[in-house]
Amino acid sequence: MGAIDLAKGIFRAGTTDTRMDILARSPLYSVGLNYRHGTGHGIGAYGLVHESPLQVRIYKEEEHELKVGMFFSDEPGVYIEVMFGVRLETVLRVVEKNLTYAGRGFGPFYGFKPVCLVPFEPKLIDYDLLSREQVEWINSYNKEIVDKVGPLLL
């Protein structure tokens, strides 16, 4: 749920990386859970696992403005000792959103576009835990994968 909530987030230009973390953690917080790692990190060309400047994590003191064209990982998870652990991971790109009222002095607004087109396995999802908007996002994301990647596999 948190990976989807972050991926579908919309925010004003000037928003910083650390402020986005709550979008991914909020569904876990609502049932008393958390994870002990950052939600995401910058992706780059220099071979570093956590490339600066982006660090999507609530525990980071230094903030970095999200700008169009930046890439970062979206990887919330939950781990319950001696029971199980789940971690979803994808890569998002910051994009400008063309919203109805953004041109009236309130914008610009940004959002995210998934870059890694790897589907979420529907058989492993408990749809009763998702909102209608989250299910629509998954269906749209998986359809985009079928449309763009599917023909390459045939």
N, C-alpha and C positions, 0 to 999 in steps of 0.2 A: 504494500500500500504506500509506504513512504517513498519508494523509488518512483512510483507513478506521480505522487503528489509533488515531488520535486521537479520531475520532468515536465509537468504541465503548469508549473509556476509562472506567473506573470508579475513583473515588478517594474518600478520606475527606473529610468536611467539614473546612475549614481549610487544604486544599491550595491552593497559590498558582499563579498563571498560568505563571510561568517553569518550574515543575517539570513541566508538561504537554508542553513542547516535545520532550522526548526520545521521546515516543510516536510523533511524526511523523518524526523523523530516524532512528530506530533501523534501519529497513529499508535506508536508504541507507548508514548507517555500516557495516552488515554486509557491504557490498561495496566499501567504500572511497570512497563518494561523500558529498556534503554540498551544501547550498545556502547562499548568503551573504545571506540575508534572514530576517526573523522568520517564524515559522510562522503567526501570527495576530495580530489586533488587535481592540480593542473596536469595537462597532457602536452608533451612537447616532442622535440626532435633530438634531444641530447642524451637520451638513454636513462634518464633518472626516473625512478618509480614515482616519486612525488615531486614533480617539477613545479617550481615557483612560477608566478607568484600565487596562484590560486590555491587556497586551502579551505574547503567547505567543511568547517568544524566549529562548534560552539566554544571550544576550549582554546581558541587561537586569539592571542592579544592583538596581532597585527591584521588589519583589514585591507582588502584590495577591491577596488571598484570593478564590477563585472562590465566588460565591454564587448560589443558585437565582434564575433569572430573568435572569442576565447573558447577553448575546449577544457572540459574537466570530467572526472569520473563521477558517477552517481552510484554509490555502493553502500547503502544502509544494510544492516543485518540484525539478527537477534540470535543470541547464543545462551542456552540454558544448560548449565553444567550437568553432566551425566544424562542429559535427555536428547538434545539436538542443537543444531545450528543451521541457520539459513542466511545466505547473503546473495543479493541480486546485484549485478554490476553491469553497467553500460557506460557509454561516453556521450556527453551532451555538448552541444555548441550553443553559444549565446547568439540569439537572433533578434532583430527588431520586429515587433509585432505591429501590424496594421490594424489598430482598434478603432471602433466607431467614433469615440470622442477624443482620441489622443491628440488630434490637431487643434483642440480648443484650449491650448495652454497648459494642459495637465501632463503631457508626455514629453519626450518619447517614452514608450514602454518597451521592455524587452521580455523575452521568454527563452525557451530552449527547444532545440531540435535534436532528436536522437541521431547519432552518427553511426553507431554499430548496429547494423540491422540483423539482430539475432532474436528470434521470437521467444516470448515467454511460453512455456509449455502449458497449454490450457488444462491438461489432466492433473497438473500439480497445483492448481489454483482453487482455493475454496471461495467461490464467487459470493457466498453468503456474507463474507467478511468485507466485501467491496461495495462502494457506493455505485450508483448508476453511472456517474461521471467517470469513475475509475474503470469500470467495465467497458464503457465506450472508448476510453483512451487505449486500453489493451487491444480491443478489436480493431481500432483504426491503425495502431502501430503494427499489429500482426498482418493486417491487409496491405499496408505499405511494403512490408517485407515480401509478401507473396507477389505483389505487383512488380517490385524492383529486382528482387533476387531470384524469384521463382523461374522466370524465363531463362536465366543463366544456368540453372540446374537441369533443365530438360534437354 
